[in-house]
């Protein structure tokens, strides 16, 4: 028999990644929070929390759920993001896992959509109407409350994104005002993400016919290499030949590439060459990554 708790879960709407935010008064823009997508179910005085994939994490989020029961006395299904927030109000994805396990009091749930209220499915209503009802439920922000309403910006998407980048946040999500809520990838929700630059170790490269060469990159922690993804080298013309010769010199058949980097087309190299790579912020693996600088070994 199907678990009734799982059947109550509503597949979340997933924003589509774009290079720049949309413009026009048909769109509103919100901060993209760097955390775990979460869905709250409040019914009959009980409160449960589900992950993006429908797993029940109510025990992990017990402190925030208790606040939700007190703040929202009605039956509701709320979509949002669970983040960990430090004393300065900044969000840290890296600290989220440990906070869930040990420091539940540092968790904050940012609610951005209302899917159901008092048994009524709201997903076919306009996005701006659902959010208006959600704001009426939550009220104005309370600094110490672990349940917050995700504020929207109604001006230029480019200006809002520029401001978010200056605050060193992950990016923004733009939503079409008149859109209904459908689970799965959506062109009515668009995410524009910030880029960051980090230092990585080259552990190999791939050169496929008809495609640009990509470097296999890793992070070194306590003398252990962890594969983090691939990046396209974007190097000055006068340094390309030198860089290629360096890769050839470092080629080895003895170095075992980290788990996840294995590929028949990959050529392993001694892990001594360090590079700076620009990549999308807030991703577990490197996405849209380019190597912008080669560091002297």
N, C-alpha and C positions, 0 to 999 in steps of 0.2 A: 504494500500500500504506500502511495506516495506521501512523503512527509509534508504535512500541511504548512509547516513553517517555511520549507523551501518553496512551496507552490505560491506563497504570498510574495515572494521576491519578484521585483520588476526589473528586467534587464536595463542597465543604464544607457543613456544617450552618450555616445562617444564623439568628442569633437574631432574634426579633420585638421591636420597640420597644414598651415599655409605659410608663405614667405612673408606676407605683410597683412595687417588687419584690414577688414573691409571698411568702407566709408559710407556715410549717408545716415539719415534719420531712421532708417528701417532697422538699425543695429544698436545694441547696447554692448558695453564692454565691462568685464570683471577681471580682477586679479586671478591668475592661475596659481592655485595654492600647491605647494610642494609637499604632498602627503599621500594618503591612501583614500581612494574613492570609497565612500561609505553611504549606506542607506539605512535610515532609522525607521523602525516600525513601532508606532505607539498605539496601543489598543487595550481598552479595559483596565487601565492602570498599569499595564505591563509595557516594557520597552525592550526592543531587540535591535541589534545592529548586524548588518550584512556587508560583506566585502563586495568588490566589483564583480566577482564571480559567484556570488550567492552563498558564500560560507558564513556561518553564524559566528560572529566574534563578540557576542554580547558580554561574555565574561571579561574579555580584554578591555572593553570600553565601559565597564560598570559605572565608574565615577561620572562620566559624561552623560550616560543614559539616565542616571539618577537626576541630574540637572534638567535633562530634557523632559522627564516626567513631571517635574515641578513647574517648568516654564510653559509646557504645552499640555493643558488639561483635557485636550480633545484627542480623538482617534485620528492619526495622520501617518502618512508615509513621506519622509523628507529625504531629498537627495543632497549630498554635500561631500566635503573633503575633511578627513581627519588629519590634523597636523600637530607637531610639537612646537611649542612657542617658548622662547627664552625670556629673560627678564626685560630685554629691550624690545620684545614684540616680534623678533625675527623668527622665521620658520627654518627648521633644519631637517631635511629628509634623512640624513645620516644618523641623527639621534632618535628618529621616530621608533625604530624597532625596540631599542632599549627602553624608551619611555613607555611604550605599551606594556612591556614586561615588568618594569620596576617603578616607574614614576607616572602613574595614571593621572596625577594632579596637573601635569604639564601639558596634557592633551587639550586641544581645542577643536570643536567641530564647526566648520563654516558651512552653513546651510545656503544652498542657492536655488533649490526648486522644490515645489510642493506637488507630489504626484497623486495624493489621495487625501481627502478630508471628510471625516465622519462617514466613512463608507462610500463616498462619492469619488469616482475616478476622474481626476482633473487633467489627464494627459492630452485630451483633445481640445482643451482650452488654450488660448494664446499664452505664449511664454510670459509676456508682461503682466497678464492677468493672474497667472499662477504665482508669480513673484510678488505681486501686490498682496495677495492673500497670505503668502508666507510671511511677509513683513508685518502684516497685521497680527499674526500669531506670535511672532518673536519680539516685536517692539523695537525700540531704539537700542543701539549697542550698550552693553554693560561691561565695563573694563575687566571685571573679575569673573565674568560668567564664561564657562567652557563651551557655551553654545552661542554662536554669533551669526548674524545675517550677512551674507556676502553682498556688499554694496556694489552698485553698477554705475558706470560713467556713461553719459549720454552724448558726449562731444565727439571730437575727432579721434578715430581709432589710432592713427599714427601718433598723435600727441600723447594719448594715454599710454601707449606702448613705450614711447620715449621716456616718460616719467617713471614707468615701472622698471625699465632698464637702469635708470639712474639710482633706483632704490635697491638694485642688485637682486630683484625678484625673478622668478622663473619665466614669467611671460603673462599673457592675457588670454582670455576666452571671450570671443565675440558671439553674441546670440541674436538671431533674427527675432524681432519683437513679436511677430504674428505667428511664429512657428509652434506646431504641436510637439508633444514629447513622444519620440519613438526610440525604442532600444536599439543599440547597435550604432555603427558609424553614421554620422550625420553631416550634411553640408550646410545645415542651419546653425550648427555650432562650429566655430572655427577657432583654432588655437594658434597663436603666434608666440614662438618661444625665443628667449634670449640665448645668446651664445656666450660661452666662457672658454678660456684657454688654460690648458694644463700641461704638465710635464709627464712624458711617458717614455718607456723603453721599447725600442724596435726589436722584436723577436723573430721577424721574418717578413717576407713579401710575397705577393702574388702578381704574376704577369700573364694575363689571359689575352688570347688573340682578339684584336678588335676592341679592347677595353684598356682604360688607363691602369697603370700599376697602382696597387694598394699595399699599404704597409700594415703588418700585424703589430698591434701595440699592446703593451702590458703595463701594469702598475706593480712596483716592487714594495712589498710590505714584509718586514722581518726576514729578508733574504728569500722570500717566496714570490715568484712571478704569478700574477693573476691576469689572464687575458681579458682585455676590456673592449676590443673591437678593431675595426679596420679604418684606415684614413687614407685619403688621396694626397700624395705629396704635391704641394704648390710651392715650388722652390724657384728662386731667381735663376734665370737662364745661365748666368755665368757660374753657377754652383751645381747645376744638374749633373754634368759629367763627373765631377768630383764625388758627388753623393752616390752615383751609381757605382763608381769604382770602389767606394768604401763598402757598399753592400756586398759586392763581389768578393772583396778581401775578407769580410766577416762571415762568408758562407760556411756553414758547418753541417755535417750529417749526423753529428753526435748529440747536439742539444735537443732535449725533449721539449717540444712546445707545450704550454699549459693546456689543461682541459678546456675544450671549447674552441681552440684555435686550429685544431687538426684539419687539414685539407690536403688532398693529393696534389693540388696545384701550388701549395705553399712551399716556399724555400726558406728553411730555418737559417738564422744567423746568430752569431754570438751576441748575447744580450748586454752589450756595452754602449751602444749608440743611443743617445737620448735626444728627443725632439720635443718641440712645443706644438700642440695640436689644438685647433679651434673646433668646438663641438657644441651641440645643443645641450643646454642646461637641464638638469632634472631627469636624465635618462640613466637607466642601469648600465646599458652598453652604449658605446659611442654611436651617435647618429649624425649624419651629414657632417662628418669630420674631415678636416683638411690639416695637413702638416704645414705649418707656416714658418718654422725655423728649426734648423739643425744645430744642436748644442755641441760644443767641442767635447769629445770623450775625455 
